Amino acid sequence: MILATTENISGRKLETIGIVKGSTIQTVNAFRDIGAGLKNLVGGELKRYNEMMNDARALATQRMVEDAEKQGADAVVCVRYASASVLQSAAEVMAYGTAVRFVD
């Protein structure tokens, strides 16, 4: 499955299938969240949150690809990500784009 942030894939003619998406809501455990709160006082990178968001993006992407495969897509173009805070230590990540198939 080819994923692209662009509208086209160089050298290929595309037929639009439709919108595809994948999402997940992730959180860190409460003990790590306490540590992150303390880190907020002194500053620095919140590594556990970075890991959580990386995992969430990967899972959302995987679910988007599965949606595209179910629709018979060869690729997803115009791939984008969105995130939103759901709770204090939880975030939703959504991956979305346009499923396309290659036209000979």
For each residue, the residues with C-beta under 8 A, 3 or more apart:
1: 65 68 69 73 74 75 76
2: 9 74 75 76
3: 61 65 75 76 79 97
4: 8 9 75 76 77 78 79
5: 77 78 79 80
6: 9 77 78
7: 77 78
8: 4 12 14 77
9: 2 4 6 12 14 75 77 100
10:
11:
12: 8 9 75 102
13: 102 103 104
14: 8 9 75 77 100 101 102 103
15: 100 101 102 103
16: 98 99 100
17: 20 68 71 72 73 98 99 100 101
18: 71 98 99
19: 96 97 98 99
20: 17 64 67 68 71 73 76 96 97 98 99
21: 63 64 67 94 95 96 97
22: 59 60 61 62 63 64 65 66 67 94 95 96
23: 60 63 92 93 94 95
24: 56 59 60 63 92 93
25: 56 86 90 91 92 93
26: 52 53 55 56 59 90 91 93
27: 52 87 89 90 91
28: 32 33 36 48 49 52 89
29: 32 33
30: 33 34 89
31: 34 35
32: 28 29 35 36 48
33: 28 29 30 36 37 88 89
34: 30 31 37 38
35: 31 32 38 39 48
36: 28 32 33 39 40 46 48 49 89
37: 33 34 40 41
38: 34 35 41 42
39: 35 36 42 43 44 46
40: 36 37 43 46
41: 37 38
42: 38 39
43: 39 40
44: 39
45: 50
46: 36 39 40 49 50
47: 50 51
48: 28 32 35 36 51 52
49: 28 36 46 52 53
50: 45 46 47 53 54
51: 47 48 54 55
52: 26 27 28 48 49 55 56 91
53: 26 49 50 56 57 83 91 93
54: 50 51 57 58
55: 26 51 52 58 59
56: 24 25 26 52 53 59 60 83 91 93
57: 53 54 60 61 81 93 95
58: 54 55 61 62
59: 22 24 26 55 56 62 63 93
60: 22 23 24 56 57 63 64 81 93 94 95
61: 3 22 57 58 64 65 95
62: 22 58 59 65 66
63: 21 22 23 24 59 60 66 67 95
64: 20 21 22 60 61 67 68 76 79 95 96 97
65: 1 3 22 61 62 68 69 76
66: 22 62 63 69 70
67: 20 21 22 63 64 70 71 99
68: 1 17 20 64 65 71 73 75 76 97 99
69: 1 65 66 72 73
70: 66 67
71: 17 18 20 67 68 99
72: 17 69 101
73: 1 17 20 68 69 76 99 100 101
74: 1 2 100 101 102
75: 1 2 3 4 9 12 14 68 99 100 101 102
76: 1 2 3 4 20 64 65 68 73 79 97 98 99 100
77: 4 5 6 7 8 9 14 97 98 100
78: 4 5 6 7 97 98
79: 3 4 5 64 76 95 96 97
80: 5 95 96 97
81: 57 60 93 94 95
82: 93 94 96
83: 53 56 91 92 93 94
84: 91 92
85: 88 90 91 92
86: 25 90 91 92
87: 27 90
88: 33 85
89: 27 28 30 33 36
90: 25 26 27 85 86 87
91: 25 26 27 52 53 56 83 84 85 86
92: 23 24 25 83 84 85 86
93: 23 24 25 26 53 56 57 59 60 81 82 83
94: 21 22 23 60 81 82 83
95: 21 22 23 57 60 61 63 64 79 80 81
96: 19 20 21 22 64 79 80 82
97: 3 19 20 21 64 68 76 77 78 79 80
98: 16 17 18 19 20 76 77 78
99: 16 17 18 19 20 67 68 71 73 75 76
100: 9 14 15 16 17 73 74 75 76 77
101: 14 15 17 72 73 74 75
102: 12 13 14 15 74 75
103: 13 14 15
104: 13
